């Protein structure tokens, strides 16, 4: 399935209205401008560096402490979602093990296919193909003359 430019870019935005998610596609990965967001990253880093002079040492410590709390809340949110959805490390490990087993089985199957195809691979070499054709001709010639001598 191929998606057009409108899917990736989200098409044209309508003035005064938001584009529904179904129509937006993956446009959140695309940024206006020729640099596709790289200029935004550079500007963010510049502003972040400039903001460092706006805060006192104590305010910077408070920002770091608040960021740490936000991280803790986010980790707790993930843990709560895992509990609500009955996600456990054991289940995750079982799924990962099943995926590895499936990958191993697929690799064995691919190896079997390679082994099955291998006899034909030697036949593709020109010197072998030529020899097979020559032997086939000799065999046909021998059988032809044997049948001619048996049936006069």
N, C-alpha and C positions, 0 to 999 in steps of 0.2 A: 504494500500500500504506500503510495507516495502522497505527501502533503504538499500543497502549493505554498507559494510565498505568503498568501493571506493567512494560512494556518499558523505559520511561524511568526509572522509580524502582527497578526491580529487584525489585519485589514485596516480600513479607515475608521477612525473614531468619530462617533456622531457628536456634534456640538451639544453640550448641555445634558448628555446622558451617558451612562456607563454601558460598556459593552458586556453582554452576558458571557459567562464563563464558556459556554458552549461555542460561542463565536470568537472568543479571544484566543483560543488555541494556546500555544506556548509563548504568547507575546510577552509574558513577564520575563523571558530570557533575552528579550531584545530591547535595546535602548535607542532613543532618537539620536541622530548625529552620525558622523562618519566613523567614529571610533567604537561604536557599539558598547558604550559603558566604560571603556578604559579611561576616558576623560573624567567620568564621574568618580572613579576610584582615586585618581590623582588629586582631584579637587577635595575629596573627603580627607585624604591623608594630609593635604596642605592645611585644611581648616582644623583638623585635629591637632596638628603641630602648633598652629597659631593659638588654639584654645588653651594650650598648656600654660601660656603666659597670663591667661585671664583668671586662673584659679590660684589661690594660695596653696601652700603645702598641705594645710589641713583640709581644704576643700578637695584637693586631689585624692587624699586618703579617704575622704568620705565617698567620693565617686567610685573608687576601687572597692570599698566596703559594700556599697550598694550593688555594684556589678556582681560581687561575690554572692550577695543575698539572692539576686535575680537568678544566678546560676543554680544555687541550692533549690530555689522554688521550681525551676525548670526540671531539675533532676527528680524532685519529689513528684512533680506532675507526671513525668514519664513512669515512675514507680507506681503511682496510683492507677495510671492507665493500664499498666501491665497487670496489676491486681484485678482491676475491673474486667479486663479482657481475658483473664485467667492465663496470662502469659507467664511462663516460668522458664528458668534456665534449663531445666531438664527437658522441657518440650522443645526449646530452641536447639538444644544439643541433639535431641532425637531427630529433628527436622534436618539439621546439618549433616548428621550421620547418614540419614536416608538419601540426601542429595549426593553425598560422597559415594555411597553404594551404587546409586544410579549412574553416576559418572563412571565408576569402575566398570559396571556392567556394559555401558555404552562403549567404553574403550575396548573391552574384550570383544564385543560384537564387531567393532571396526577392525580389530586385529583379525578376526575370523574372516571377514570379508576380504581383507588384504591377502590372507593365506589362500582363500578360494580363488582369487583373481591372479595369484602369482603364476600358476602354470601358463596362463595365457600371455603373461608379460614377456616371457622369453621368446614367444613366437613372433613378437613384434620386431625383434632384432633382424635386420636385413640378411645377415649371414645365416641365421637359423632358418628364416623363411625360405631362403634360396635352397638350403639343404633339404628341407621338407618337400619342396616342390620337386627337386631332383629325385629324391627317394621315391616319391609318389609316382613319378614317371617311370622309373626303373621297375617298381612293383607292378604297375599297369602293364608295362612291356613284357615282364616275365609271365604274368598271369595270361596275357593275351596269347603269347606263344605256347604256354602250357595247354591252354584250352584248344589252340589250333592243332597241337600235336595229338591231343586226346580225341578230339572230334574232327575227323578228316573231312 
